[in-house]
Amino acid sequence: MTAHIAAHGRLVADIQTKTTSGGSSMALGRMAVALPCRDAEDGQLTFWLAVTAFGKQADFLAKHSKGDLISVSGSMNISQWTGSDGQLNTGYQVLADSVISARTVRSGVKRP
């Protein structure tokens, strides 16, 4: 079984780009997604999500930068590892089938 996710949030770092050994474009990013949470002081919590895209989706994602709003959908992966402090950590990643820009216009800032 595969979990599919659709998420809308803000990029928290600039996109990293790479080229695979097969010559395809690859883009890596991280985004913050606000989720409702009754127990949180302000009624929401932040869900941190890594984003990986290939090919045309990677090329499109690479045009974005820290602070941009995006929507992504794709297969969800969860990984767990033990940190140097001995704590079990969990990370969430979406392998993006779709990347949609939700940029807002900022005065004085020109975008390509």
For each residue, the residues with C-beta under 8 A, 3 or more apart:
1:
2: 75 76
3: 75 76
4: 73 74 75 76
5: 49 73 74 75 76 94
6: 71 72 73
7: 31 33 47 49 71 72 73 94
8: 33 69 70 71 102
9: 31 32 33 34 47 49 69 70
10: 31 32 67 68 69 70
11: 14 15 29 30 31 64 65 66 67 68 69 70
12: 30 31 32 48 66
13: 29 30 66
14: 11 29 65 66
15: 11 27 28 29 61 62 64 65
16: 27 28 29
17: 25 26 27 28 58 62
18: 25 26 27 28
19: 23 24 25 26
20: 23 24 25 26 54
21:
22:
23: 19 20
24: 19 20 54 55 58
25: 17 18 19 20 54 55 56 58 59 62
26: 17 18 19 20 52 53 54 58
27: 15 16 17 18 51 52 53 54 57 58 59 61 62
28: 15 16 17 18 50 51 52
29: 11 13 14 15 16 50 51 61 64
30: 11 12 13 48 49 50 51
31: 7 9 10 11 12 48 49 51 70 72
32: 9 10 12 46 47 48 49
33: 7 8 9 46 47 48 49
34: 9 44 45 46 47
35: 44 45 46 47
36: 43 44
37: 40 43 44 45
38: 43
39:
40: 37 43 44 45
41:
42:
43: 36 37 38 40
44: 34 35 36 37 40
45: 34 35 37 40
46: 32 33 34 35
47: 7 9 32 33 34 35 92
48: 12 30 31 32 33 92
49: 5 7 9 30 31 32 33 92 93 94
50: 28 29 30 91 92 93 94
51: 27 28 29 30 31 61 70 72 93 94 96 99
52: 26 27 28 93 94 95 96
53: 26 27 57 58 60 61 72 95 96 99
54: 20 24 25 26 27 57 58
55: 24 25 58 59
56: 25 59 60
57: 27 53 54 60 61 96 97 98 99
58: 17 24 25 26 27 53 54 55 61 62
59: 25 27 55 56 62 63
60: 53 56 57 63 99 101
61: 15 27 29 51 53 57 58 64 70 96 99
62: 15 17 25 27 58 59
63: 59 60 101 112
64: 11 15 29 61 68 70 101 103
65: 11 14 15 68
66: 11 12 13 14
67: 10 11
68: 10 11 64 65 101 102 103
69: 8 9 10 11 101 102 103 104
70: 8 9 10 11 31 51 61 64 99 100 101 102
71: 6 7 8 98 99 100 102
72: 6 7 31 51 53 94 96 98 99 100
73: 4 5 6 7 94 96 97 98
74: 4 5 94 95 96 97 98
75: 2 3 4 5 94 95 97
76: 2 3 4 5 92 93 94
77: 92 93 94 95
78: 90 91 92 93
79: 90 91 93
80: 88 89 90 91
81: 88 89 91
82: 86 87 88 89
83: 86 87 88 89
84:
85:
86: 82 83
87: 82 83
88: 80 81 82 83
89: 80 81 82 83
90: 78 79 80
91: 50 78 79 80 81
92: 47 48 49 50 76 77 78
93: 49 50 51 52 76 77 78 79
94: 5 7 49 50 51 52 72 73 74 75 76 77
95: 52 53 74 75 77
96: 51 52 53 57 61 72 73 74 99
97: 57 73 74 75
98: 57 71 72 73 74
99: 51 53 57 60 61 70 71 72 96
100: 70 71 72
101: 60 63 64 68 69 70
102: 8 68 69 70 71
103: 64 68 69 111
104: 69
105:
106: 109
107:
108:
109: 106
110:
111: 103
112: 63
